[in-house]
Amino acid sequence: RAAALAAGAKQARSPWLMFLHPGAVLDTGWIEETTQFIQIVAASGKDRAGIFRYARSPYTDAGLRDGLKFVARIVAGPSAEQGLLIAREHYERLGGYRPDARRSEARLLRRLGRSSRTMLRSRIMVA
């Protein structure tokens, strides 16, 4: 998976990258919010990345696994399932997704740190 993400980032032409897991569904209004986020970050000159707010699908039954994921997000921060919106330059300075590393997505989120992550209002549901 990390190799595919790294290859996709390398081929993308945009100055901003957005990574989503297959089956992810974003709230309506996510386009406007991400546009505003990109404009604000670009104007500030500070490195920031956006993470979508996790929302469990209303069509699935809540189970123990959902509870454990909730606790993990509180303790460890967001998961890779929540998607990532990041400027290409920032992504590259952090080293991007390393194709040969285990848990490359989690490593990138840790390298971002809390201070350069913004939790977006738009929710993401992963099937």
mmCIF file of the C-alpha atoms, coordinates in Angstrom:
data_MODEL
# 
_entry.id   MODEL 
# 
loop_
_atom_site.group_PDB 
_atom_site.id 
_atom_site.type_symbol 
_atom_site.label_atom_id 
_atom_site.label_alt_id 
_atom_site.label_comp_id 
_atom_site.label_asym_id 
_atom_site.label_entity_id 
_atom_site.label_seq_id 
_atom_site.pdbx_PDB_ins_code 
_atom_site.Cartn_x 
_atom_site.Cartn_y 
_atom_site.Cartn_z 
_atom_site.occupancy 
_atom_site.B_iso_or_equiv 
_atom_site.pdbx_formal_charge 
_atom_site.auth_seq_id 
_atom_site.auth_comp_id 
_atom_site.auth_asym_id 
_atom_site.auth_atom_id 
_atom_site.pdbx_PDB_model_num 
ATOM 1   C CA . ARG A 1 1   ? 0.000   0.000  0.000   1.00 0.00 ? 1   ARG A CA 1 
ATOM 2   C CA . ALA A 1 2   ? 2.783   2.452  0.896   1.00 0.00 ? 2   ALA A CA 1 
ATOM 3   C CA . ALA A 1 3   ? 4.479   1.854  -2.449  1.00 0.00 ? 3   ALA A CA 1 
ATOM 4   C CA . ALA A 1 4   ? 1.221   2.640  -4.295  1.00 0.00 ? 4   ALA A CA 1 
ATOM 5   C CA . LEU A 1 5   ? 0.694   5.817  -2.240  1.00 0.00 ? 5   LEU A CA 1 
ATOM 6   C CA . ALA A 1 6   ? 4.267   6.964  -2.847  1.00 0.00 ? 6   ALA A CA 1 
ATOM 7   C CA . ALA A 1 7   ? 3.943   6.285  -6.582  1.00 0.00 ? 7   ALA A CA 1 
ATOM 8   C CA . GLY A 1 8   ? 0.647   8.184  -6.737  1.00 0.00 ? 8   GLY A CA 1 
ATOM 9   C CA . ALA A 1 9   ? 2.154   11.167 -4.937  1.00 0.00 ? 9   ALA A CA 1 
ATOM 10  C CA . LYS A 1 10  ? 5.112   11.164 -7.319  1.00 0.00 ? 10  LYS A CA 1 
ATOM 11  C CA . GLN A 1 11  ? 2.848   11.160 -10.389 1.00 0.00 ? 11  GLN A CA 1 
ATOM 12  C CA . ALA A 1 12  ? 0.425   13.820 -9.115  1.00 0.00 ? 12  ALA A CA 1 
ATOM 13  C CA . ARG A 1 13  ? 0.812   17.258 -10.671 1.00 0.00 ? 13  ARG A CA 1 
ATOM 14  C CA . SER A 1 14  ? -0.979  19.313 -8.032  1.00 0.00 ? 14  SER A CA 1 
ATOM 15  C CA . PRO A 1 15  ? 0.834   21.263 -5.308  1.00 0.00 ? 15  PRO A CA 1 
ATOM 16  C CA . TRP A 1 16  ? -1.550  19.614 -2.796  1.00 0.00 ? 16  TRP A CA 1 
ATOM 17  C CA . LEU A 1 17  ? -2.076  15.903 -2.192  1.00 0.00 ? 17  LEU A CA 1 
ATOM 18  C CA . MET A 1 18  ? -5.085  14.119 -0.713  1.00 0.00 ? 18  MET A CA 1 
ATOM 19  C CA . PHE A 1 19  ? -4.883  10.515 0.404   1.00 0.00 ? 19  PHE A CA 1 
ATOM 20  C CA . LEU A 1 20  ? -8.056  8.503  1.082   1.00 0.00 ? 20  LEU A CA 1 
ATOM 21  C CA . HIS A 1 21  ? -8.616  4.815  1.711   1.00 0.00 ? 21  HIS A CA 1 
ATOM 22  C CA . PRO A 1 22  ? -10.749 2.858  -0.780  1.00 0.00 ? 22  PRO A CA 1 
ATOM 23  C CA . GLY A 1 23  ? -14.419 3.059  0.151   1.00 0.00 ? 23  GLY A CA 1 
ATOM 24  C CA . ALA A 1 24  ? -14.027 6.328  2.077   1.00 0.00 ? 24  ALA A CA 1 
ATOM 25  C CA . VAL A 1 25  ? -16.972 8.710  1.818   1.00 0.00 ? 25  VAL A CA 1 
ATOM 26  C CA . LEU A 1 26  ? -16.640 12.385 2.716   1.00 0.00 ? 26  LEU A CA 1 
ATOM 27  C CA . ASP A 1 27  ? -19.380 14.701 3.986   1.00 0.00 ? 27  ASP A CA 1 
ATOM 28  C CA . THR A 1 28  ? -20.999 17.085 1.586   1.00 0.00 ? 28  THR A CA 1 
ATOM 29  C CA . GLY A 1 29  ? -19.196 20.396 1.806   1.00 0.00 ? 29  GLY A CA 1 
ATOM 30  C CA . TRP A 1 30  ? -15.737 18.844 1.948   1.00 0.00 ? 30  TRP A CA 1 
ATOM 31  C CA . ILE A 1 31  ? -14.697 20.570 -1.264  1.00 0.00 ? 31  ILE A CA 1 
ATOM 32  C CA . GLU A 1 32  ? -15.417 24.048 0.111   1.00 0.00 ? 32  GLU A CA 1 
ATOM 33  C CA . GLU A 1 33  ? -13.692 23.258 3.394   1.00 0.00 ? 33  GLU A CA 1 
ATOM 34  C CA . THR A 1 34  ? -10.566 21.844 1.792   1.00 0.00 ? 34  THR A CA 1 
ATOM 35  C CA . THR A 1 35  ? -10.391 24.822 -0.574  1.00 0.00 ? 35  THR A CA 1 
ATOM 36  C CA . GLN A 1 36  ? -10.546 27.212 2.399   1.00 0.00 ? 36  GLN A CA 1 
ATOM 37  C CA . PHE A 1 37  ? -7.973  25.159 4.303   1.00 0.00 ? 37  PHE A CA 1 
ATOM 38  C CA . ILE A 1 38  ? -5.551  25.224 1.360   1.00 0.00 ? 38  ILE A CA 1 
ATOM 39  C CA . GLN A 1 39  ? -5.973  28.993 0.929   1.00 0.00 ? 39  GLN A CA 1 
ATOM 40  C CA . ILE A 1 40  ? -5.446  29.704 4.639   1.00 0.00 ? 40  ILE A CA 1 
ATOM 41  C CA . VAL A 1 41  ? -2.380  27.470 4.889   1.00 0.00 ? 41  VAL A CA 1 
ATOM 42  C CA . ALA A 1 42  ? -0.864  28.905 1.706   1.00 0.00 ? 42  ALA A CA 1 
ATOM 43  C CA . ALA A 1 43  ? -1.384  32.470 2.983   1.00 0.00 ? 43  ALA A CA 1 
ATOM 44  C CA . SER A 1 44  ? 0.078   31.691 6.422   1.00 0.00 ? 44  SER A CA 1 
ATOM 45  C CA . GLY A 1 45  ? 3.318   30.216 5.112   1.00 0.00 ? 45  GLY A CA 1 
ATOM 46  C CA . LYS A 1 46  ? 3.204   27.560 7.864   1.00 0.00 ? 46  LYS A CA 1 
ATOM 47  C CA . ASP A 1 47  ? 3.291   23.831 7.212   1.00 0.00 ? 47  ASP A CA 1 
ATOM 48  C CA . ARG A 1 48  ? -0.085  22.291 8.100   1.00 0.00 ? 48  ARG A CA 1 
ATOM 49  C CA . ALA A 1 49  ? -1.866  19.116 7.080   1.00 0.00 ? 49  ALA A CA 1 
ATOM 50  C CA . GLY A 1 50  ? -5.585  18.421 7.290   1.00 0.00 ? 50  GLY A CA 1 
ATOM 51  C CA . ILE A 1 51  ? -7.118  15.259 8.715   1.00 0.00 ? 51  ILE A CA 1 
ATOM 52  C CA . PHE A 1 52  ? -10.810 14.502 8.224   1.00 0.00 ? 52  PHE A CA 1 
ATOM 53  C CA . ARG A 1 53  ? -12.993 13.917 11.290  1.00 0.00 ? 53  ARG A CA 1 
ATOM 54  C CA . TYR A 1 54  ? -13.760 10.209 11.752  1.00 0.00 ? 54  TYR A CA 1 
ATOM 55  C CA . ALA A 1 55  ? -17.402 9.141  11.629  1.00 0.00 ? 55  ALA A CA 1 
ATOM 56  C CA . ARG A 1 56  ? -18.666 5.594  11.863  1.00 0.00 ? 56  ARG A CA 1 
ATOM 57  C CA . SER A 1 57  ? -21.079 4.653  9.107   1.00 0.00 ? 57  SER A CA 1 
ATOM 58  C CA . PRO A 1 58  ? -24.670 4.749  10.368  1.00 0.00 ? 58  PRO A CA 1 
ATOM 59  C CA . TYR A 1 59  ? -25.330 1.535  8.456   1.00 0.00 ? 59  TYR A CA 1 
ATOM 60  C CA . THR A 1 60  ? -22.930 -0.648 10.409  1.00 0.00 ? 60  THR A CA 1 
ATOM 61  C CA . ASP A 1 61  ? -23.347 -2.090 13.866  1.00 0.00 ? 61  ASP A CA 1 
ATOM 62  C CA . ALA A 1 62  ? -21.063 -0.643 16.525  1.00 0.00 ? 62  ALA A CA 1 
ATOM 63  C CA . GLY A 1 63  ? -18.855 -3.244 18.114  1.00 0.00 ? 63  GLY A CA 1 
ATOM 64  C CA . LEU A 1 64  ? -15.904 -3.653 20.402  1.00 0.00 ? 64  LEU A CA 1 
ATOM 65  C CA . ARG A 1 65  ? -13.540 -2.881 17.524  1.00 0.00 ? 65  ARG A CA 1 
ATOM 66  C CA . ASP A 1 66  ? -15.159 0.554  17.049  1.00 0.00 ? 66  ASP A CA 1 
ATOM 67  C CA . GLY A 1 67  ? -14.715 1.298  20.746  1.00 0.00 ? 67  GLY A CA 1 
ATOM 68  C CA . LEU A 1 68  ? -11.057 0.308  20.618  1.00 0.00 ? 68  LEU A CA 1 
ATOM 69  C CA . LYS A 1 69  ? -10.483 2.486  17.548  1.00 0.00 ? 69  LYS A CA 1 
ATOM 70  C CA . PHE A 1 70  ? -12.094 5.422  19.360  1.00 0.00 ? 70  PHE A CA 1 
ATOM 71  C CA . VAL A 1 71  ? -9.770  5.029  22.339  1.00 0.00 ? 71  VAL A CA 1 
ATOM 72  C CA . ALA A 1 72  ? -6.751  4.643  20.034  1.00 0.00 ? 72  ALA A CA 1 
ATOM 73  C CA . ARG A 1 73  ? -7.616  7.904  18.235  1.00 0.00 ? 73  ARG A CA 1 
ATOM 74  C CA . ILE A 1 74  ? -7.795  9.728  21.569  1.00 0.00 ? 74  ILE A CA 1 
ATOM 75  C CA . VAL A 1 75  ? -4.484  8.328  22.808  1.00 0.00 ? 75  VAL A CA 1 
ATOM 76  C CA . ALA A 1 76  ? -2.400  8.066  19.640  1.00 0.00 ? 76  ALA A CA 1 
ATOM 77  C CA . GLY A 1 77  ? -4.064  10.621 17.385  1.00 0.00 ? 77  GLY A CA 1 
ATOM 78  C CA . PRO A 1 78  ? -5.779  10.154 14.031  1.00 0.00 ? 78  PRO A CA 1 
ATOM 79  C CA . SER A 1 79  ? -5.527  6.985  11.997  1.00 0.00 ? 79  SER A CA 1 
ATOM 80  C CA . ALA A 1 80  ? -4.582  6.667  8.346   1.00 0.00 ? 80  ALA A CA 1 
ATOM 81  C CA . GLU A 1 81  ? -8.235  5.796  7.609   1.00 0.00 ? 81  GLU A CA 1 
ATOM 82  C CA . GLN A 1 82  ? -9.130  9.435  8.292   1.00 0.00 ? 82  GLN A CA 1 
ATOM 83  C CA . GLY A 1 83  ? -7.385  10.607 5.144   1.00 0.00 ? 83  GLY A CA 1 
ATOM 84  C CA . LEU A 1 84  ? -4.715  13.234 4.719   1.00 0.00 ? 84  LEU A CA 1 
ATOM 85  C CA . LEU A 1 85  ? -4.638  16.593 2.926   1.00 0.00 ? 85  LEU A CA 1 
ATOM 86  C CA . ILE A 1 86  ? -1.088  17.937 2.660   1.00 0.00 ? 86  ILE A CA 1 
ATOM 87  C CA . ALA A 1 87  ? 0.993   20.281 0.524   1.00 0.00 ? 87  ALA A CA 1 
ATOM 88  C CA . ARG A 1 88  ? 3.375   18.381 -1.728  1.00 0.00 ? 88  ARG A CA 1 
ATOM 89  C CA . GLU A 1 89  ? 6.390   20.330 -0.420  1.00 0.00 ? 89  GLU A CA 1 
ATOM 90  C CA . HIS A 1 90  ? 5.479   19.522 3.194   1.00 0.00 ? 90  HIS A CA 1 
ATOM 91  C CA . TYR A 1 91  ? 4.928   15.863 2.271   1.00 0.00 ? 91  TYR A CA 1 
ATOM 92  C CA . GLU A 1 92  ? 8.338   15.693 0.609   1.00 0.00 ? 92  GLU A CA 1 
ATOM 93  C CA . ARG A 1 93  ? 10.130  17.458 3.509   1.00 0.00 ? 93  ARG A CA 1 
ATOM 94  C CA . LEU A 1 94  ? 8.677   14.833 5.866   1.00 0.00 ? 94  LEU A CA 1 
ATOM 95  C CA . GLY A 1 95  ? 9.969   12.055 3.625   1.00 0.00 ? 95  GLY A CA 1 
ATOM 96  C CA . GLY A 1 96  ? 6.535   11.039 2.304   1.00 0.00 ? 96  GLY A CA 1 
ATOM 97  C CA . TYR A 1 97  ? 5.317   7.466  2.356   1.00 0.00 ? 97  TYR A CA 1 
ATOM 98  C CA . ARG A 1 98  ? 8.319   5.178  2.407   1.00 0.00 ? 98  ARG A CA 1 
ATOM 99  C CA . PRO A 1 99  ? 7.575   2.138  0.234   1.00 0.00 ? 99  PRO A CA 1 
ATOM 100 C CA . ASP A 1 100 ? 9.930   -0.113 2.195   1.00 0.00 ? 100 ASP A CA 1 
ATOM 101 C CA . ALA A 1 101 ? 8.786   0.912  5.707   1.00 0.00 ? 101 ALA A CA 1 
ATOM 102 C CA . ARG A 1 102 ? 6.249   -0.957 7.810   1.00 0.00 ? 102 ARG A CA 1 
ATOM 103 C CA . ARG A 1 103 ? 3.191   1.114  8.744   1.00 0.00 ? 103 ARG A CA 1 
ATOM 104 C CA . SER A 1 104 ? 4.322   3.928  6.473   1.00 0.00 ? 104 SER A CA 1 
ATOM 105 C CA . GLU A 1 105 ? 1.011   5.807  6.800   1.00 0.00 ? 105 GLU A CA 1 
ATOM 106 C CA . ALA A 1 106 ? 1.166   5.817  10.604  1.00 0.00 ? 106 ALA A CA 1 
ATOM 107 C CA . ARG A 1 107 ? 4.806   6.934  10.480  1.00 0.00 ? 107 ARG A CA 1 
ATOM 108 C CA . LEU A 1 108 ? 3.946   9.923  8.312   1.00 0.00 ? 108 LEU A CA 1 
ATOM 109 C CA . LEU A 1 109 ? 1.151   10.955 10.696  1.00 0.00 ? 109 LEU A CA 1 
ATOM 110 C CA . ARG A 1 110 ? 3.579   10.719 13.633  1.00 0.00 ? 110 ARG A CA 1 
ATOM 111 C CA . ARG A 1 111 ? 6.169   12.812 11.768  1.00 0.00 ? 111 ARG A CA 1 
ATOM 112 C CA . LEU A 1 112 ? 3.494   15.463 11.227  1.00 0.00 ? 112 LEU A CA 1 
ATOM 113 C CA . GLY A 1 113 ? 3.026   15.792 14.965  1.00 0.00 ? 113 GLY A CA 1 
ATOM 114 C CA . ARG A 1 114 ? 0.083   17.408 16.690  1.00 0.00 ? 114 ARG A CA 1 
ATOM 115 C CA . SER A 1 115 ? 1.249   20.959 16.051  1.00 0.00 ? 115 SER A CA 1 
ATOM 116 C CA . SER A 1 116 ? 1.132   20.705 12.265  1.00 0.00 ? 116 SER A CA 1 
ATOM 117 C CA . ARG A 1 117 ? -2.151  18.765 11.997  1.00 0.00 ? 117 ARG A CA 1 
ATOM 118 C CA . THR A 1 118 ? -5.575  20.346 11.714  1.00 0.00 ? 118 THR A CA 1 
ATOM 119 C CA . MET A 1 119 ? -8.720  18.331 12.314  1.00 0.00 ? 119 MET A CA 1 
ATOM 120 C CA . LEU A 1 120 ? -11.103 19.375 9.554   1.00 0.00 ? 120 LEU A CA 1 
ATOM 121 C CA . ARG A 1 121 ? -14.843 19.719 10.208  1.00 0.00 ? 121 ARG A CA 1 
ATOM 122 C CA . SER A 1 122 ? -15.771 17.435 7.316   1.00 0.00 ? 122 SER A CA 1 
ATOM 123 C CA . ARG A 1 123 ? -16.332 13.870 8.411   1.00 0.00 ? 123 ARG A CA 1 
ATOM 124 C CA . ILE A 1 124 ? -15.059 10.745 6.693   1.00 0.00 ? 124 ILE A CA 1 
ATOM 125 C CA . MET A 1 125 ? -16.801 7.398  6.811   1.00 0.00 ? 125 MET A CA 1 
ATOM 126 C CA . VAL A 1 126 ? -14.855 4.296  5.874   1.00 0.00 ? 126 VAL A CA 1 
ATOM 127 C CA . ALA A 1 127 ? -16.824 1.237  4.879   1.00 0.00 ? 127 ALA A CA 1 
# 
